[in-house]
Amino acid sequence: MEESINTIKGANIAEREEIIVDFARCLEKASQEALVYGEGRFATMSASMAEAMRINADELARENPEKAERVLQQASAMMAQFKAAYPHRVIGRSVH
């Protein structure tokens, strides 16, 4: 993911948008895992950020690569913080 952040300035608009959407998917996945661990606040925050990134992906990709890079760095920091707190991935989940 860090490589994507570093290459976003040199990418074209379509590639930037794809990178942003990929980060949004990762945040959504982290949000679902957070629910399994009982981290409702993180789940809500990461899901909201993922939705905002997905909705504004076109605008972020077109206007200013520096803004897009900053948003991706924030998303990456959120995911890194969650992974540090819960280093083991969820293999399966079921809600009863």
N, C-alpha and C positions, 0 to 999 in steps of 0.2 A: 504494500500500500504506500509506503514511503516513496518508492520509486515513482509512483503515479503523481504524487505531489510535486516532486522535483521536475517532472517532464511536462507539467500542465502548461507552463508558459510557452513552450515550444510546440505544443499541439495545436491542431486546427480546431475549429469550433465544434465539429461533430465528435472529434476525439475527446475534447474537454467535457462535452455534455455526457458522453459515455462514462468517463471517469467519475463524474459527479453522481450519476445514477448508480454506478457500482458501489460507491461509498454509501449512498442511501440504502442500498440493499444490505450492506454489512451492518449498518446501524439498526436496521429493522431486525436482522437476525440477532444482534446483541440485545435488542429490546425483548425479544421473545425468550432468550436465555435468562435475562434478568428477572422476568416473571417467574421462571422456574425456581430461581434462587430466592425469591421473595423480595426483590429489590424494585418495588413499585415505582419509586421516584425516578430511578435511573431508566426504567422501562418507559415511563411516560416522556421523560426528557429526550431520550434517544429516538423514540418513535416520532415525536414532534419535530425534532431536527431532521430526521430522515424525510418526513413528509414535506417540510419546507424546502429541503434540498431538491426533492423530486419535482415539486411544483415550479421552482425557480431555476431549474437546471438550464433551460434555454437562455434565460436572461444572464445567469452567471457565466455561462460559456461564451456568450457574445460580447458582453460589455467590457469587463475588466479582469484579466487573468490573475491579477494580484488579489482581488477580492475572492475569487474562486479558490485560489491557493490558501488564503486565510481560513475560509470555511472548511476546506479539507483538512487543514492542520487541526482545527478545533474538533472536527469529527474524529480524526485519528487519535487525538489526545483523550477523548471520551472513551473510545474503544480500548485504548492502552490501559487506562485507569481501571476499567472494568475487568480486563484480562489479568491485571496484576492482583486484583482482589479475588478473582475466581479463575485460577489458571487452568482448571480442568473443564473441558468442553462437555456440553450436554449431548449425550448420544441419542437418547429418546426422551420424549416427554408425553405425558398424558395428564389431562385435567379431569378430575372427577367432581 
